[in-house]
């Protein structure tokens, strides 16, 4: 027996336990055989004594197959060792449950047919590998089914880490619709998940038919595409709460358009954290889109467009009851930030802190209500930069606040920097009320035509206050 095992347990292996080698020639490991089927071993040992079940590889051929045509439960007094080359084949409708710890390498040892499944005990297994189900990180093989099988197993366990190697995995789409599953790589420069799907949402998290919490998330991974995408989000979140996206990268500097980045839906997407990540967007798509719910926390992000595409948006909010944005750079979109409320939408209690909105084509920040039933209220910006937006376009602005219909009431700017924009630096049209600016710098605007546009332009606006600013013109 080779010793090429990988420790997959949370306690030390007991080398004094009794070894039991499974006979691969048994036609069904879940039924009684000649004494060495899995069922024979489990029934013989019982549940009180420690023992080890070994699935060995005979060395002849690439694999040694162990067939389960009947469901079987291996109790938690058993350790399980799987040699490289041993494969457990589980028939459709059959479940094999492992109650104890597992020793296995990062290679395939599970083969499922149809609805066949394996389940591990979360007390002893804290992470699983998609390679166990046959995923290959060779930037060629379609590993969709293997990765999804690993996710399904983690969900059946009540939550678990699905751990990816430093490799590139190809897939189409994935769904995480039960609590506690985290996709984790070895870092965004090492682990890449590359979709082959040109449209649609790529990783869907949540279940709008049965909302849940303790969502898990995604971390230490890059998400790319094998070709230009024309629609959809790379990560689509709705119907769940309490999740984390950390240290990921979406898109490549010189790669294909990935579509839009991250979507938070209207059903339930509260208490999500997105941090320490990069989102690179090409074409008329969105970096991050908040379409409802509340209590999202976004920080330490770099969000970049391609610098040339109309209608692209760095952060787009059209309906939200409270979100926090901190230490984020948003550059080279058509509009850097759009707070755009339509029929029945309410955008309220958003907090932006130390946000750089720079080099966008038309507006750095656009606040716009477009319907009589739309409301935007209680928004604050602290120490935010709106600079060099539309430097060659007289219609461009660092900040532009206006109503087509609806109501905008209460937007506060504390110590902003509005510098070097193409037209007016900061413009408020008639309609919005209670717009306040406290401190800050407004200079070098009217970059498209010197001495033509203003640092701050209140274009018929009412009920506003400006204190302690430095500005070229008001």
C-alpha positions as CSV (number, residue, x, y, z in Angstrom):
1,X,0.0,0.0,0.0
2,X,1.4,3.4,-0.9
3,X,1.5,6.2,1.7
4,X,0.4,8.9,-0.7
5,X,-2.4,10.2,1.5
6,X,-3.4,13.8,2.3
7,X,-4.7,14.6,5.7
8,X,-8.3,15.7,5.6
9,X,-9.3,15.7,9.2
10,X,-9.3,17.8,12.4
11,X,-7.8,15.2,14.7
12,X,-4.7,13.1,14.6
13,X,-4.9,9.8,12.9
14,X,-4.9,6.8,15.2
15,X,-2.2,4.5,13.8
16,X,-3.2,1.8,16.4
17,X,-6.7,1.3,15.1
18,X,-7.5,-1.9,13.2
19,X,-7.1,-1.9,9.4
20,X,-9.7,-3.4,7.1
21,X,-9.0,-3.6,3.4
22,X,-12.1,-3.5,1.2
23,X,-12.4,-6.1,-1.5
24,X,-12.9,-4.3,-4.8
25,X,-14.3,-7.4,-6.4
26,X,-17.5,-7.2,-4.4
27,X,-20.3,-6.3,-6.7
28,X,-22.0,-3.9,-4.3
29,X,-20.1,-2.5,-1.3
30,X,-23.4,-1.6,0.4
31,X,-24.6,-5.2,0.7
32,X,-23.3,-8.2,2.5
33,X,-20.6,-10.1,0.5
34,X,-17.8,-12.5,1.3
35,X,-16.7,-10.7,4.4
36,X,-14.8,-7.7,2.9
37,X,-17.4,-5.4,1.5
38,X,-17.8,-2.1,3.2
39,X,-21.1,-3.3,4.7
40,X,-19.4,-6.5,6.0
41,X,-16.7,-4.5,7.7
42,X,-19.0,-1.9,9.2
43,X,-21.4,-4.6,10.5
44,X,-18.5,-6.7,11.9
45,X,-16.7,-3.9,13.7
46,X,-19.8,-2.1,15.0
47,X,-19.7,1.4,16.4
48,X,-17.7,1.1,19.6
49,X,-14.2,0.1,18.4
50,X,-11.9,2.3,16.4
51,X,-11.1,1.0,13.0
52,X,-9.7,2.0,9.6
53,X,-11.2,1.2,6.3
54,X,-8.8,1.2,3.4
55,X,-9.7,1.5,-0.3
56,X,-6.5,0.4,-2.0
57,X,-5.4,0.5,-5.6
58,X,-4.3,-2.8,-7.0
59,X,-1.6,-1.2,-9.2
60,X,-3.0,-2.8,-12.4
61,X,-4.7,-0.2,-14.6
62,X,-5.3,3.4,-13.8
63,X,-8.0,2.9,-11.2
64,X,-9.5,0.3,-8.9
65,X,-13.3,0.7,-8.7
66,X,-15.4,0.1,-5.6
67,X,-19.1,0.0,-6.6
68,X,-22.0,1.2,-4.4
69,X,-25.4,0.2,-5.7
70,X,-26.9,0.3,-2.2
71,X,-26.6,3.3,0.3
72,X,-24.2,2.8,3.2
73,X,-23.3,4.7,6.3
74,X,-19.7,4.4,7.7
75,X,-19.9,5.5,11.4
76,X,-17.6,8.0,13.0
77,X,-15.5,5.4,14.8
78,X,-14.0,4.6,11.3
79,X,-11.1,6.4,9.7
80,X,-11.1,6.1,5.9
81,X,-7.9,5.9,3.8
82,X,-8.2,6.2,0.1
83,X,-5.1,5.3,-2.0
84,X,-4.4,7.3,-5.2
85,X,-6.1,5.3,-8.0
86,X,-9.0,3.9,-5.9
87,X,-12.4,5.2,-7.0
88,X,-15.7,4.9,-5.3
89,X,-18.5,4.6,-7.9
90,X,-21.9,5.6,-6.5
91,X,-25.0,4.7,-8.5
92,X,-27.9,7.1,-9.0
93,X,-30.1,7.6,-6.0
94,X,-27.5,6.1,-3.7
95,X,-25.8,8.0,-0.8
96,X,-22.6,7.0,0.9
97,X,-22.1,8.7,4.3
98,X,-18.7,9.1,6.0
99,X,-19.0,9.7,9.7
100,X,-15.4,10.0,10.5
101,X,-12.1,11.4,9.1
102,X,-10.8,11.0,5.6
103,X,-7.3,10.5,4.3
104,X,-7.2,11.1,0.5
105,X,-5.0,12.9,-2.0
106,X,-6.0,15.8,-4.3
107,X,-7.2,13.5,-7.0
108,X,-10.4,11.9,-8.1
109,X,-11.7,9.1,-5.9
110,X,-15.5,9.8,-6.1
111,X,-17.5,9.0,-9.3
112,X,-21.2,9.8,-9.1
113,X,-23.9,8.6,-11.5
114,X,-27.1,10.7,-11.8
115,X,-28.3,11.6,-8.3
116,X,-25.7,9.6,-6.5
117,X,-24.0,11.4,-3.6
118,X,-21.4,11.3,-0.8
119,X,-21.8,13.1,2.5
120,X,-19.0,13.9,5.0
121,X,-19.4,14.8,8.7
122,X,-18.5,18.5,9.3
123,X,-17.1,17.6,12.7
124,X,-14.1,16.0,11.0
125,X,-14.0,17.5,7.5
126,X,-13.5,21.2,7.3
127,X,-12.7,21.5,3.6
128,X,-13.1,19.3,0.5
129,X,-11.4,19.3,-2.9
130,X,-13.3,19.5,-6.3
131,X,-10.6,17.1,-7.6
132,X,-12.2,14.4,-5.5
133,X,-15.1,14.5,-7.9
134,X,-12.8,14.7,-11.0
135,X,-12.1,18.4,-11.5
136,X,-8.9,19.2,-13.3
137,X,-7.1,22.5,-13.0
138,X,-5.5,22.2,-16.5
139,X,-7.2,25.3,-18.1
140,X,-8.8,22.9,-20.6
141,X,-11.2,20.3,-19.1
142,X,-14.7,21.3,-18.3
143,X,-14.9,20.8,-14.5
144,X,-18.5,22.2,-14.0
145,X,-20.0,18.9,-12.8
146,X,-17.2,18.1,-10.5
147,X,-17.1,21.5,-8.9
148,X,-20.9,21.6,-8.5
149,X,-20.8,18.1,-7.0
150,X,-18.3,19.4,-4.4
151,X,-20.6,22.4,-3.7
152,X,-23.6,20.1,-3.3
153,X,-21.7,17.9,-0.9
154,X,-20.6,20.9,1.2
155,X,-24.3,22.1,1.3
156,X,-25.4,18.6,2.4
157,X,-22.8,18.8,5.2
158,X,-24.4,22.1,6.4
159,X,-21.5,24.1,5.1
160,X,-17.9,23.6,4.3
161,X,-14.9,25.1,2.4
162,X,-14.5,24.0,-1.2
163,X,-10.8,24.3,-1.6
164,X,-9.1,25.0,-5.0
165,X,-5.5,24.4,-5.9
166,X,-3.1,27.0,-7.5
167,X,-4.5,26.1,-11.0
168,X,-7.0,27.3,-13.6
169,X,-10.4,25.5,-13.7
170,X,-12.8,25.8,-16.6
171,X,-16.6,25.7,-16.0
172,X,-19.9,27.1,-17.2
173,X,-22.0,28.2,-14.3
174,X,-22.3,27.3,-10.6
175,X,-25.0,27.5,-8.0
176,X,-24.7,27.8,-4.2
177,X,-28.2,27.7,-2.8
178,X,-27.7,26.4,0.8
179,X,-25.9,27.9,3.8
180,X,-22.3,27.9,4.7
181,X,-20.4,27.1,1.5
182,X,-17.2,29.0,0.8
183,X,-15.2,28.7,-2.4
184,X,-11.6,29.3,-1.5
185,X,-8.5,29.4,-3.6
186,X,-4.7,29.9,-3.0
187,X,-4.9,33.6,-3.9
188,X,-6.2,35.5,-7.0
189,X,-2.8,35.3,-8.7
190,X,-2.7,31.5,-8.3
191,X,-6.3,30.2,-8.5
192,X,-8.5,31.0,-11.5
193,X,-12.0,30.0,-12.2
194,X,-12.6,30.6,-15.9
195,X,-16.1,30.5,-17.3
196,X,-16.9,29.4,-20.8
197,X,-20.5,30.9,-20.7
198,X,-21.0,34.0,-22.8
199,X,-24.3,35.1,-21.1
200,X,-26.2,34.7,-17.9
201,X,-25.0,34.8,-14.3
202,X,-21.9,32.7,-13.6
203,X,-21.9,32.0,-9.8
204,X,-25.4,32.3,-8.3
205,X,-25.5,32.5,-4.5
206,X,-28.8,32.3,-2.6
207,X,-32.3,30.9,-2.9
208,X,-35.1,33.4,-3.3
209,X,-37.7,30.7,-2.6
210,X,-36.2,29.9,0.8
211,X,-34.0,32.7,2.1
212,X,-31.2,31.6,4.4
213,X,-28.3,33.1,6.4
214,X,-24.7,32.2,7.2
215,X,-24.1,32.2,3.4
216,X,-20.3,31.5,3.2
217,X,-18.9,33.3,0.1
218,X,-15.9,33.4,-2.2
219,X,-12.3,34.2,-1.4
220,X,-8.7,34.1,-2.7
221,X,-9.9,33.4,-6.3
222,X,-9.9,35.1,-9.8
223,X,-12.9,34.9,-12.0
224,X,-12.2,35.2,-15.7
225,X,-13.8,34.2,-19.0
226,X,-12.6,32.3,-22.1
227,X,-14.4,34.8,-24.5
228,X,-16.2,38.1,-24.5
229,X,-19.5,37.9,-22.5
230,X,-22.5,39.9,-23.7
231,X,-24.8,39.8,-20.6
232,X,-25.0,38.7,-17.0
233,X,-23.1,39.1,-13.7
234,X,-20.0,37.1,-12.6
235,X,-21.5,36.8,-9.1
236,X,-25.2,37.1,-8.5
237,X,-26.4,37.3,-4.9
238,X,-30.1,37.1,-3.8
239,X,-32.1,35.1,-1.3
240,X,-29.4,34.9,1.4
241,X,-27.5,37.0,4.0
242,X,-24.3,37.0,6.0
243,X,-21.6,36.2,3.5
244,X,-18.1,37.4,2.6
245,X,-16.3,38.0,-0.7
246,X,-12.7,38.7,0.1
247,X,-9.5,38.9,-2.0
248,X,-10.9,38.1,-5.4
249,X,-10.3,39.5,-8.8
250,X,-13.0,39.7,-11.6
251,X,-11.7,40.3,-15.1
252,X,-8.3,40.7,-16.6
253,X,-6.4,43.9,-17.5
254,X,-6.1,42.9,-21.1
255,X,-8.6,40.0,-21.2
256,X,-12.1,39.4,-22.5
257,X,-15.1,41.4,-21.3
258,X,-16.6,39.5,-18.3
259,X,-19.9,41.3,-18.3
260,X,-21.0,42.9,-15.0
261,X,-19.3,42.2,-11.7
262,X,-21.3,41.6,-8.5
263,X,-25.1,41.9,-8.1
264,X,-27.0,42.2,-4.8
265,X,-30.7,41.5,-5.4
266,X,-34.0,42.8,-3.9
267,X,-35.3,39.7,-2.2
268,X,-32.6,39.3,0.5
269,X,-28.9,40.2,0.3
270,X,-28.2,41.8,3.6
271,X,-25.0,41.6,5.8
272,X,-22.7,40.9,2.9
273,X,-19.1,42.0,3.0
274,X,-17.0,42.7,-0.2
275,X,-13.4,43.6,0.6
276,X,-9.8,43.6,-0.7
277,X,-10.8,42.9,-4.3
278,X,-10.3,44.1,-7.9
279,X,-13.1,44.3,-10.5
280,X,-12.1,45.0,-14.1
281,X,-15.0,45.7,-16.4
282,X,-15.0,46.2,-20.2
283,X,-18.0,47.4,-22.2
284,X,-21.4,48.8,-21.1
285,X,-21.6,46.8,-17.8
286,X,-21.6,47.5,-14.1
287,X,-18.9,46.8,-11.6
288,X,-21.2,46.4,-8.6
289,X,-25.0,46.7,-8.7
290,X,-27.2,47.1,-5.6
291,X,-30.8,46.5,-6.5
292,X,-32.3,46.2,-3.1
293,X,-32.1,44.9,0.5
294,X,-29.7,46.7,2.9
295,X,-26.6,46.4,5.1
296,X,-24.0,45.6,2.5
297,X,-20.4,46.6,3.4
298,X,-17.9,47.3,0.6
299,X,-14.3,48.3,1.3
300,X,-10.8,48.3,-0.1
301,X,-11.9,47.8,-3.7
302,X,-10.4,48.8,-7.1
303,X,-13.1,49.0,-9.7
304,X,-12.1,50.0,-13.2
305,X,-13.8,50.3,-16.6
306,X,-12.2,50.4,-20.0
307,X,-12.3,54.2,-20.3
308,X,-14.2,54.4,-23.5
309,X,-17.7,52.7,-23.3
310,X,-20.9,54.7,-22.9
311,X,-23.4,53.5,-20.2
312,X,-20.8,51.6,-18.1
313,X,-21.1,52.3,-14.4
314,X,-18.7,51.5,-11.6
315,X,-21.2,51.3,-8.7
316,X,-24.9,51.4,-9.5
317,X,-27.6,51.6,-6.8
318,X,-31.2,51.7,-7.8
319,X,-32.9,50.5,-4.6
320,X,-31.3,50.1,-1.2
321,X,-32.1,50.8,2.5
322,X,-28.5,51.3,3.8
323,X,-25.0,50.3,2.6
324,X,-21.5,51.3,3.5
325,X,-18.7,52.1,1.1
326,X,-15.1,52.7,2.3
327,X,-11.7,53.1,0.7
328,X,-12.7,52.4,-2.9
329,X,-11.3,53.6,-6.2
330,X,-13.7,53.8,-9.2
331,X,-12.1,54.9,-12.4
332,X,-12.6,54.9,-16.2
333,X,-16.4,54.3,-16.5
334,X,-19.0,56.3,-18.2
335,X,-20.4,57.2,-14.8
336,X,-18.4,56.4,-11.7
337,X,-21.3,56.1,-9.2
338,X,-25.0,56.2,-10.2
339,X,-27.7,56.5,-7.6
340,X,-30.7,56.1,-9.9
341,X,-34.2,55.6,-8.5
342,X,-37.1,54.7,-10.7
343,X,-40.8,53.8,-10.1
344,X,-41.2,52.6,-6.5
345,X,-37.5,52.7,-5.7
346,X,-36.1,54.1,-2.5
347,X,-32.4,54.7,-2.0
348,X,-31.6,55.7,1.6
349,X,-28.9,55.8,4.2
350,X,-25.9,55.2,2.0
351,X,-22.6,56.1,3.5
352,X,-19.5,56.7,1.3
353,X,-16.1,57.3,3.1
354,X,-12.8,58.0,1.3
355,X,-14.0,57.1,-2.2
356,X,-11.9,58.1,-5.2
357,X,-14.1,58.6,-8.4
358,X,-11.6,59.6,-11.1
359,X,-11.2,59.7,-14.9
360,X,-14.8,58.7,-15.7
361,X,-16.2,59.8,-19.1
362,X,-19.3,61.8,-18.1
363,X,-20.0,62.0,-14.3
364,X,-18.1,61.1,-11.3
365,X,-21.2,60.9,-9.1
366,X,-24.7,61.0,-10.7
367,X,-27.8,61.2,-8.4
368,X,-31.0,61.0,-10.4
369,X,-34.6,60.3,-9.5
370,X,-36.7,59.6,-12.6
371,X,-40.2,58.8,-11.4
372,X,-42.8,60.4,-9.2
373,X,-42.7,57.5,-6.8
374,X,-38.9,57.5,-6.5
375,X,-37.1,58.7,-3.4
376,X,-33.4,59.3,-2.6
377,X,-32.7,60.4,0.9
378,X,-30.2,60.4,3.7
379,X,-26.9,60.0,1.7
380,X,-23.5,61.0,3.1
381,X,-20.1,61.4,1.4
382,X,-17.1,61.9,3.7
383,X,-13.6,62.7,2.3
384,X,-14.5,61.6,-1.2
385,X,-12.6,62.7,-4.4
386,X,-14.5,63.5,-7.6
387,X,-11.7,64.4,-10.0
388,X,-10.8,64.5,-13.7
389,X,-14.1,63.3,-14.9
390,X,-14.8,64.1,-18.5
391,X,-11.8,66.5,-18.6
392,X,-12.5,67.1,-22.4
393,X,-16.3,67.3,-22.2
394,X,-18.1,70.5,-21.1
395,X,-21.2,68.4,-20.2
396,X,-19.1,66.3,-17.8
397,X,-19.3,66.9,-14.0
398,X,-17.7,65.7,-10.9
399,X,-21.0,65.6,-9.1
400,X,-24.5,66.0,-10.7
401,X,-27.7,65.9,-8.6
402,X,-31.1,66.3,-10.3
403,X,-34.7,65.2,-10.4
404,X,-36.7,64.3,-13.5
405,X,-39.5,63.3,-11.0
406,X,-39.7,62.0,-7.5
407,X,-37.8,63.4,-4.5
408,X,-34.2,63.9,-3.5
409,X,-34.0,65.0,0.1
410,X,-30.8,65.1,2.2
411,X,-27.4,64.5,0.7
412,X,-24.4,65.7,2.7
413,X,-20.8,66.1,1.6
414,X,-18.1,66.5,4.2
415,X,-14.6,67.6,3.0
416,X,-15.0,66.6,-0.6
417,X,-12.3,67.1,-3.3
418,X,-13.9,68.1,-6.6
419,X,-11.1,68.9,-9.0
420,X,-10.3,69.0,-12.7
421,X,-13.6,68.0,-14.1
422,X,-14.7,69.0,-17.6
423,X,-17.6,71.2,-16.9
424,X,-19.1,72.3,-13.5
425,X,-17.4,70.5,-10.7
426,X,-20.5,70.2,-8.6
427,X,-24.0,70.9,-10.0
428,X,-27.5,70.7,-8.4
429,X,-30.5,71.4,-10.5
430,X,-33.9,72.6,-9.3
431,X,-35.9,70.1,-7.2
432,X,-33.4,68.3,-4.7
433,X,-33.5,69.8,-1.2
434,X,-31.3,69.8,1.8
435,X,-28.0,69.4,-0.1
436,X,-25.1,70.3,2.2
437,X,-21.4,70.8,1.7
438,X,-19.1,71.2,4.7
439,X,-15.5,72.0,3.8
440,X,-13.6,70.7,0.9
441,X,-11.8,71.8,-2.2
442,X,-13.4,72.8,-5.5
443,X,-10.7,73.8,-8.0
444,X,-9.5,73.4,-11.5
445,X,-12.9,72.5,-12.9
446,X,-14.1,73.8,-16.3
447,X,-11.2,71.9,-17.7
448,X,-12.8,71.7,-21.1
449,X,-13.1,75.5,-21.4
450,X,-11.3,77.7,-18.9
451,X,-13.3,80.2,-16.9
452,X,-16.6,79.0,-18.3
453,X,-17.9,76.6,-15.7
454,X,-18.0,76.7,-11.9
455,X,-16.6,74.8,-9.1
456,X,-20.1,74.7,-7.5
457,X,-23.2,75.5,-9.5
458,X,-26.6,75.6,-7.8
459,X,-28.8,75.6,-10.9
460,X,-32.2,76.7,-9.4
461,X,-31.7,74.4,-6.3
462,X,-33.3,75.4,-3.0
463,X,-32.7,74.6,0.6
464,X,-29.0,74.0,0.4
465,X,-26.0,75.0,2.6
466,X,-22.3,75.5,1.8
467,X,-19.8,76.2,4.6
468,X,-16.0,76.4,4.8
469,X,-15.1,75.4,1.2
470,X,-12.3,76.5,-1.1
471,X,-13.6,77.0,-4.6
472,X,-12.9,78.8,-7.9
473,X,-16.5,80.0,-8.4
474,X,-20.0,79.4,-7.0
